[in-house]
Amino acid sequence: PIYQWLTSKEKNGVLDSEVKWNFNKYLLDENGLLLKKFDSDTEPLSESITRLL
């Protein structure tokens, strides 16, 4: 169920996404709403992720 929710705009209300490789990252807010998806090549401590935390 979580994979379907993360990858379906119909379910998460934000975006359709495809997991192309390991280590894709999904950022959720404090209410469990999807904010953004980051691909495998985005470092976990990159500025694009840390500024949203």
MMTF fields as JSON, N, C-alpha, C and O atoms, coordinates in Angstrom:
{
  "mmtfVersion": "1.0.0",
  "mmtfProducer": "UNKNOWN",
  "numBonds": 211,
  "numAtoms": 212,
  "numGroups": 53,
  "numChains": 1,
  "numModels": 1,
  "chainsPerModel": [1],
  "groupsPerChain": [53],
  "chainIdList": ["A"],
  "bondAtomList": [4, 2, 8, 6, 12, 10, 16, 14, 20, 18, 24, 22, 28, 26, 32, 30, 36, 34, 40, 38, 44, 42, 48, 46, 52, 50, 56, 54, 60, 58, 64, 62, 68, 66, 72, 70, 76, 74, 80, 78, 84, 82, 88, 86, 92, 90, 96, 94, 100, 98, 104, 102, 108, 106, 112, 110, 116, 114, 120, 118, 124, 122, 128, 126, 132, 130, 136, 134, 140, 138, 144, 142, 148, 146, 152, 150, 156, 154, 160, 158, 164, 162, 168, 166, 172, 170, 176, 174, 180, 178, 184, 182, 188, 186, 192, 190, 196, 194, 200, 198, 204, 202, 208, 206],
  "bondOrderList": [1, 1, 1, 1, 1, 1, 1, 1, 1, 1, 1, 1, 1, 1, 1, 1, 1, 1, 1, 1, 1, 1, 1, 1, 1, 1, 1, 1, 1, 1, 1, 1, 1, 1, 1, 1, 1, 1, 1, 1, 1, 1, 1, 1, 1, 1, 1, 1, 1, 1, 1, 1],
  "groupList": [{"groupName": "PRO", "atomNameList": ["N", "CA", "C", "O"], "elementList": ["N", "C", "C", "O"], "formalChargeList": [0, 0, 0, 0], "bondAtomList": [1, 0, 2, 1, 3, 2], "bondOrderList": [1, 1, 2], "singleLetterCode": "P", "chemCompType": "L-PEPTIDE LINKING"}, {"groupName": "ILE", "atomNameList": ["N", "CA", "C", "O"], "elementList": ["N", "C", "C", "O"], "formalChargeList": [0, 0, 0, 0], "bondAtomList": [1, 0, 2, 1, 3, 2], "bondOrderList": [1, 1, 2], "singleLetterCode": "I", "chemCompType": "L-PEPTIDE LINKING"}, {"groupName": "TYR", "atomNameList": ["N", "CA", "C", "O"], "elementList": ["N", "C", "C", "O"], "formalChargeList": [0, 0, 0, 0], "bondAtomList": [1, 0, 2, 1, 3, 2], "bondOrderList": [1, 1, 2], "singleLetterCode": "Y", "chemCompType": "L-PEPTIDE LINKING"}, {"groupName": "GLN", "atomNameList": ["N", "CA", "C", "O"], "elementList": ["N", "C", "C", "O"], "formalChargeList": [0, 0, 0, 0], "bondAtomList": [1, 0, 2, 1, 3, 2], "bondOrderList": [1, 1, 2], "singleLetterCode": "Q", "chemCompType": "L-PEPTIDE LINKING"}, {"groupName": "TRP", "atomNameList": ["N", "CA", "C", "O"], "elementList": ["N", "C", "C", "O"], "formalChargeList": [0, 0, 0, 0], "bondAtomList": [1, 0, 2, 1, 3, 2], "bondOrderList": [1, 1, 2], "singleLetterCode": "W", "chemCompType": "L-PEPTIDE LINKING"}, {"groupName": "LEU", "atomNameList": ["N", "CA", "C", "O"], "elementList": ["N", "C", "C", "O"], "formalChargeList": [0, 0, 0, 0], "bondAtomList": [1, 0, 2, 1, 3, 2], "bondOrderList": [1, 1, 2], "singleLetterCode": "L", "chemCompType": "L-PEPTIDE LINKING"}, {"groupName": "THR", "atomNameList": ["N", "CA", "C", "O"], "elementList": ["N", "C", "C", "O"], "formalChargeList": [0, 0, 0, 0], "bondAtomList": [1, 0, 2, 1, 3, 2], "bondOrderList": [1, 1, 2], "singleLetterCode": "T", "chemCompType": "L-PEPTIDE LINKING"}, {"groupName": "SER", "atomNameList": ["N", "CA", "C", "O"], "elementList": ["N", "C", "C", "O"], "formalChargeList": [0, 0, 0, 0], "bondAtomList": [1, 0, 2, 1, 3, 2], "bondOrderList": [1, 1, 2], "singleLetterCode": "S", "chemCompType": "L-PEPTIDE LINKING"}, {"groupName": "LYS", "atomNameList": ["N", "CA", "C", "O"], "elementList": ["N", "C", "C", "O"], "formalChargeList": [0, 0, 0, 0], "bondAtomList": [1, 0, 2, 1, 3, 2], "bondOrderList": [1, 1, 2], "singleLetterCode": "K", "chemCompType": "L-PEPTIDE LINKING"}, {"groupName": "GLU", "atomNameList": ["N", "CA", "C", "O"], "elementList": ["N", "C", "C", "O"], "formalChargeList": [0, 0, 0, 0], "bondAtomList": [1, 0, 2, 1, 3, 2], "bondOrderList": [1, 1, 2], "singleLetterCode": "E", "chemCompType": "L-PEPTIDE LINKING"}, {"groupName": "ASN", "atomNameList": ["N", "CA", "C", "O"], "elementList": ["N", "C", "C", "O"], "formalChargeList": [0, 0, 0, 0], "bondAtomList": [1, 0, 2, 1, 3, 2], "bondOrderList": [1, 1, 2], "singleLetterCode": "N", "chemCompType": "L-PEPTIDE LINKING"}, {"groupName": "GLY", "atomNameList": ["N", "CA", "C", "O"], "elementList": ["N", "C", "C", "O"], "formalChargeList": [0, 0, 0, 0], "bondAtomList": [1, 0, 2, 1, 3, 2], "bondOrderList": [1, 1, 2], "singleLetterCode": "G", "chemCompType": "PEPTIDE LINKING"}, {"groupName": "VAL", "atomNameList": ["N", "CA", "C", "O"], "elementList": ["N", "C", "C", "O"], "formalChargeList": [0, 0, 0, 0], "bondAtomList": [1, 0, 2, 1, 3, 2], "bondOrderList": [1, 1, 2], "singleLetterCode": "V", "chemCompType": "L-PEPTIDE LINKING"}, {"groupName": "ASP", "atomNameList": ["N", "CA", "C", "O"], "elementList": ["N", "C", "C", "O"], "formalChargeList": [0, 0, 0, 0], "bondAtomList": [1, 0, 2, 1, 3, 2], "bondOrderList": [1, 1, 2], "singleLetterCode": "D", "chemCompType": "L-PEPTIDE LINKING"}, {"groupName": "PHE", "atomNameList": ["N", "CA", "C", "O"], "elementList": ["N", "C", "C", "O"], "formalChargeList": [0, 0, 0, 0], "bondAtomList": [1, 0, 2, 1, 3, 2], "bondOrderList": [1, 1, 2], "singleLetterCode": "F", "chemCompType": "L-PEPTIDE LINKING"}, {"groupName": "ARG", "atomNameList": ["N", "CA", "C", "O"], "elementList": ["N", "C", "C", "O"], "formalChargeList": [0, 0, 0, 0], "bondAtomList": [1, 0, 2, 1, 3, 2], "bondOrderList": [1, 1, 2], "singleLetterCode": "R", "chemCompType": "L-PEPTIDE LINKING"}],
  "groupTypeList": [0, 1, 2, 3, 4, 5, 6, 7, 8, 9, 8, 10, 11, 12, 5, 13, 7, 9, 12, 8, 4, 10, 14, 10, 8, 2, 5, 5, 13, 9, 10, 11, 5, 5, 5, 8, 8, 14, 13, 7, 13, 6, 9, 0, 5, 7, 9, 7, 1, 6, 15, 5, 5],
  "groupIdList": [1, 2, 3, 4, 5, 6, 7, 8, 9, 10, 11, 12, 13, 14, 15, 16, 17, 18, 19, 20, 21, 22, 23, 24, 25, 26, 27, 28, 29, 30, 31, 32, 33, 34, 35, 36, 37, 38, 39, 40, 41, 42, 43, 44, 45, 46, 47, 48, 49, 50, 51, 52, 53],
  "secStructList": [7, 2, 2, 2, 2, 2, 2, 7, 2, 2, 2, 2, 1, 1, 7, 7, 7, 7, 7, 7, 1, 6, 6, 7, 3, 3, 3, 3, 7, 6, 6, 1, 7, 3, 3, 3, 3, 3, 7, 6, 6, 1, 7, 6, 6, 7, 2, 2, 2, 2, 6, 6, 7],
  "xCoordList": [0.795, 0.0, 0.839, 0.468, 1.952, 2.741, 3.387, 3.462, 3.849, 4.448, 3.41, 3.708, 2.209, 1.147, 0.814, 0.618, 0.749, 0.431, 1.533, 1.242, 2.794, 3.907, 4.016, 4.458, 3.632, 3.844, 2.608, 2.684, 1.48, 0.242, -0.322, -0.7, -0.38, -0.958, -2.412, -2.889, -3.102, -4.502, -4.625, -5.618, -3.624, -3.675, -2.996, -3.496, -1.853, -1.12, -1.464, -1.106, -2.154, -2.603, -1.544, -1.83, -0.313, 0.771, 1.4, 1.482, 1.846, 2.555, 2.519, 2.394, 2.635, 2.896, 4.408, 5.088, 4.939, 6.384, 6.701, 5.918, 7.871, 8.352, 9.652, 10.556, 9.743, 10.982, 11.877, 11.621, 12.925, 13.803, 14.993, 15.6, 15.338, 16.515, 16.399, 15.501, 17.317, 17.333, 17.586, 18.105, 17.222, 17.529, 16.807, 17.314, 15.627, 14.774, 14.317, 14.194, 14.068, 13.68, 12.357, 12.151, 11.471, 10.188, 10.122, 10.313, 9.853, 9.791, 8.332, 7.584, 7.944, 6.586, 6.616, 7.62, 5.508, 5.451, 4.975, 4.758, 4.812, 4.439, 3.049, 2.706, 2.251, 0.916, 0.863, -0.206, 2.021, 2.078, 1.758, 1.552, 1.714, 1.447, 2.756, 3.788, 2.694, 3.879, 4.275, 3.457, 5.529, 6.05, 6.801, 6.571, 7.705, 8.554, 9.243, 9.439, 9.605, 10.365, 11.731, 11.856, 12.749, 14.115, 14.638, 14.403, 15.345, 15.9, 17.117, 17.622, 17.567, 18.701, 19.966, 20.751, 20.172, 21.419, 21.439, 22.457, 20.338, 20.313, 20.86, 20.357, 21.881, 22.484, 21.503, 20.811, 21.433, 20.496, 20.666, 19.692, 21.881, 22.114, 22.302, 22.912, 21.776, 21.882, 21.069, 20.144, 21.426, 20.712, 19.241, 18.383, 18.942, 17.547, 16.673, 15.468, 17.271, 16.521, 16.572, 15.536, 17.749, 17.879, 17.128, 16.678, 16.978, 16.237, 14.744, 14.04, 14.259, 12.847, 12.595, 11.446, 13.664, 13.501, 13.228, 13.067],
  "yCoordList": [-1.221, 0.0, 1.29, 2.242, 1.353, 2.592, 2.857, 4.008, 1.819, 1.998, 2.575, 3.508, 2.038, 2.535, 3.986, 4.793, 4.325, 5.69, 6.654, 7.732, 6.274, 7.152, 7.385, 8.454, 6.431, 6.524, 6.93, 7.029, 7.168, 7.49, 8.85, 9.045, 9.787, 11.107, 10.979, 11.745, 10.025, 9.802, 9.513, 9.884, 8.856, 8.484, 9.502, 9.776, 10.073, 10.99, 12.455, 13.313, 12.751, 14.105, 15.065, 16.246, 14.582, 15.485, 15.117, 15.952, 13.867, 13.502, 12.01, 11.186, 11.698, 10.326, 10.198, 11.105, 9.108, 8.921, 7.472, 6.564, 7.289, 5.952, 5.735, 6.57, 4.631, 4.293, 3.611, 2.481, 4.313, 3.8, 3.031, 2.239, 3.256, 2.628, 2.695, 3.343, 2.018, 2.05, 3.465, 4.318, 3.693, 4.921, 6.157, 7.267, 5.996, 7.15, 7.638, 6.85, 8.927, 9.502, 10.236, 10.97, 10.036, 10.726, 11.515, 10.96, 12.807, 13.667, 13.963, 14.475, 13.627, 13.864, 14.958, 15.135, 15.696, 16.712, 16.099, 14.89, 16.933, 16.441, 15.816, 15.12, 16.066, 15.475, 14.24, 13.671, 13.832, 12.657, 12.929, 11.994, 14.2, 14.552, 14.586, 15.027, 14.12, 14.078, 15.483, 16.231, 15.835, 17.132, 17.029, 17.818, 16.049, 15.955, 14.606, 13.938, 14.22, 12.989, 13.374, 14.286, 12.668, 12.885, 11.575, 10.505, 11.663, 10.473, 9.949, 10.59, 8.787, 8.105, 8.942, 8.852, 9.753, 10.513, 11.749, 12.438, 12.038, 13.145, 12.65, 11.678, 13.315, 12.936, 13.226, 14.244, 12.355, 12.549, 13.884, 14.434, 14.404, 15.678, 16.839, 17.852, 16.687, 17.761, 18.97, 18.843, 20.131, 21.352, 21.278, 21.789, 20.65, 20.562, 19.785, 20.024, 18.858, 18.114, 18.843, 19.041, 19.241, 19.82, 21.138, 21.45, 21.919, 23.173, 22.936, 23.823, 21.758, 21.425, 20.794, 20.642, 20.431, 19.788, 20.794, 20.414],
  "zCoordList": [0.0, 0.0, 0.0, -0.686, 0.742, 0.78, -0.576, -1.006, -1.251, -2.579, -3.534, -4.28, -3.518, -4.395, -4.072, -4.98, -2.783, -2.379, -2.815, -3.333, -2.609, -2.968, -4.467, -4.887, -5.272, -6.719, -7.514, -8.739, -6.864, -7.575, -7.167, -6.012, -8.11, -7.831, -7.402, -6.564, -7.969, -7.6, -6.103, -5.479, -5.533, -4.114, -3.201, -2.11, -3.634, -2.752, -2.991, -2.184, -4.09, -4.374, -4.874, -5.07, -5.088, -5.471, -6.808, -7.708, -6.941, -8.164, -8.433, -7.527, -9.717, -10.139, -10.183, -10.662, -9.702, -9.767, -10.058, -9.779, -10.625, -10.944, -10.183, -10.236, -9.487, -8.796, -9.82, -10.235, -10.219, -11.271, -10.728, -11.448, -9.45, -8.873, -7.364, -6.827, -6.681, -5.217, -4.703, -5.423, -3.483, -2.749, -3.252, -3.09, -3.862, -4.111, -2.747, -1.81, -2.635, -1.351, -1.501, -2.467, -0.552, -0.527, 0.763, 1.845, 0.655, 1.829, 2.15, 1.316, 3.381, 3.86, 4.915, 5.603, 5.043, 6.095, 7.405, 7.488, 8.424, 9.751, 9.794, 10.749, 8.757, 8.678, 7.783, 7.561, 7.274, 6.422, 4.968, 4.194, 4.584, 3.195, 2.411, 2.917, 1.186, 0.336, -0.092, -0.627, 0.146, -0.279, -1.594, -2.512, -1.685, -2.863, -2.929, -1.914, -4.142, -4.381, -4.924, -5.742, -4.459, -4.926, -5.5, -4.939, -6.616, -7.258, -6.504, -5.582, -6.91, -6.278, -6.252, -5.308, -7.278, -7.359, -6.458, -6.386, -5.774, -4.817, -3.49, -2.925, -2.999, -1.72, -0.582, -0.615, 0.415, 1.528, 2.256, 2.77, 2.304, 2.992, 2.019, 2.362, 0.807, -0.179, 0.284, 1.087, -0.232, 0.142, -0.252, 0.468, -1.382, -1.823, -0.845, -0.765, -0.102, 0.918, 2.254, 2.889, 2.684, 4.027, 4.185, 5.288, 3.121, 3.274, 3.484, 3.965, 3.13, 3.35, 4.715, 5.131, 5.405, 6.715, 7.813, 8.972]
}
